[in-house]
Structures are given as C-alpha cells and as structure tokens.
Amino acid sequence: MAAATKLEAHVPLYVRGTVVKGFGRGNKELAIPTANLDDGAVSSLPANFKNGIYFGWACVNREGVYKMVMSIGYNPHYRNQKKSMEAHLIHEFPDDFYGAELSVAIVGYLREEKSFASLGCVV
C-alpha cells in the first residue's frame, strides 16, 4: 500500500520534451514504433518516480490527443545503461516525427519493468 501511495502522489504527471532518436528497436525489432523523449524530459521526472510501464495521453506538436503507453526506465530485457522514456502512441502516423514536441499526461501505472526470456515474449 505504501508503494502505491507514493506512486499516486505523482500521477497524473505531465511531461513535455523533444522526440529524439532512440535505440531503433521499437519499430524495427518489435513493430511497435516509439517516440523517445530527450534527456531533459527524462531528468525532469521526480527523483523517486518508479520505473515501469504507464498509460496516458500524448500530443504531438500540440495537435491531436492520442492514447499512449510509456516505458520509463532501463528496459532490463536490453540491459540499457541509460534511463529512457519511450511512448507508443495508439495512432498511425504517416511519417516519423523526430524533433517534434511531445507532451504526455501519465495517468496510471500498469506494471514494473521486466526482462523476457526471448524477443518473441516481449510483444
């Protein structure tokens, strides 16, 4: 209960940043394109914000509002050394939008990060 209370103190959480190139795995390896937020957005998270998978809403360049899921943390399956925020927007965009402004409203927590037995288990 105490962990849930700490988390609830931070949601909803609003973050805005620039979409940057990530590791290139979301769309290529998993067929799940993600928008990676810049380091400034990642460092703006509260210090005790729990890593994990979240859901909420996202807006690209202040146009449209889309459902999203977001991974926040180190993606243990890939053993990342750098913390990231990767959003998957539930919408088909005609093109990549690197350099765009991405605003997200994180409204709920789904689960902890975890490692998977194989890439096939990730999706």
BELNORWO-V788920 format. One record per residue. OMEGA is omega in radians with two decimals (NA if undefined). D_FIRST is the distance of its C-alpha to the first C-alpha in Angstrom with 1 decimal. Layout:
omega | d_first
OMEGA | D_FIRST
OMEGA | D_FIRST
This chain:
omega | d_first
-3.11 | 0.0
3.12 | 3.8
3.12 | 5.5
3.14 | 5.2
3.11 | 6.3
-3.13 | 8.8
-3.12 | 10.0
3.12 | 10.5
-3.09 | 12.5
-3.13 | 14.9
0.04 | 15.6
3.11 | 18.2
-3.13 | 19.9
-3.14 | 23.6
3.09 | 25.6
3.11 | 29.4
-3.13 | 31.5
3.09 | 34.5
-3.12 | 34.5
3.07 | 35.8
3.12 | 37.0
-3.12 | 34.3
3.11 | 34.9
-3.09 | 36.7
-3.03 | 34.8
-3.09 | 33.0
-3.04 | 36.2
-3.07 | 38.6
-2.99 | 36.6
-3.05 | 34.0
3.08 | 35.8
-3.09 | 32.7
3.11 | 33.9
3.04 | 31.4
-3.10 | 31.9
3.12 | 30.9
-3.11 | 30.2
-3.09 | 32.1
3.13 | 31.0
3.11 | 30.8
3.14 | 28.2
-3.10 | 26.1
3.12 | 26.5
3.12 | 25.5
3.05 | 21.8
-3.06 | 19.6
-3.10 | 19.7
3.10 | 16.0
-3.03 | 15.7
3.02 | 14.3
3.10 | 17.1
-3.13 | 17.1
-3.06 | 18.5
3.02 | 18.2
-3.14 | 20.2
-3.06 | 22.1
3.14 | 25.7
-3.13 | 28.4
3.14 | 31.9
-3.14 | 34.8
3.08 | 37.3
3.11 | 36.1
3.12 | 37.4
3.06 | 35.6
-3.04 | 31.9
2.99 | 30.5
3.11 | 27.4
2.90 | 26.0
-3.05 | 23.5
3.01 | 23.0
3.07 | 22.4
3.11 | 21.3
-2.98 | 21.9
3.13 | 24.5
-3.03 | 25.0
3.10 | 24.9
-3.11 | 27.4
3.13 | 29.9
3.11 | 28.9
3.07 | 29.2
-3.06 | 29.7
3.11 | 29.1
-3.13 | 25.9
3.00 | 26.5
-3.09 | 25.4
-3.13 | 27.1
2.98 | 27.1
-3.14 | 28.6
-3.10 | 30.0
-3.10 | 30.7
3.07 | 34.4
3.11 | 37.6
-3.10 | 39.2
-3.08 | 42.9
2.98 | 42.6
3.11 | 40.3
3.03 | 39.2
3.14 | 39.0
3.14 | 39.4
3.03 | 38.0
3.10 | 35.4
3.07 | 32.0
3.13 | 29.6
3.00 | 26.1
3.12 | 23.4
-3.02 | 20.1
-3.14 | 18.2
-3.09 | 15.5
3.11 | 14.0
-3.08 | 15.5
3.06 | 14.9
2.97 | 15.4
3.05 | 19.0
3.07 | 21.0
-3.11 | 24.6
-3.12 | 26.7
-3.14 | 29.6
3.11 | 32.1
3.11 | 32.6
3.13 | 33.1
-3.12 | 29.6
-3.07 | 28.3
NA | 29.6
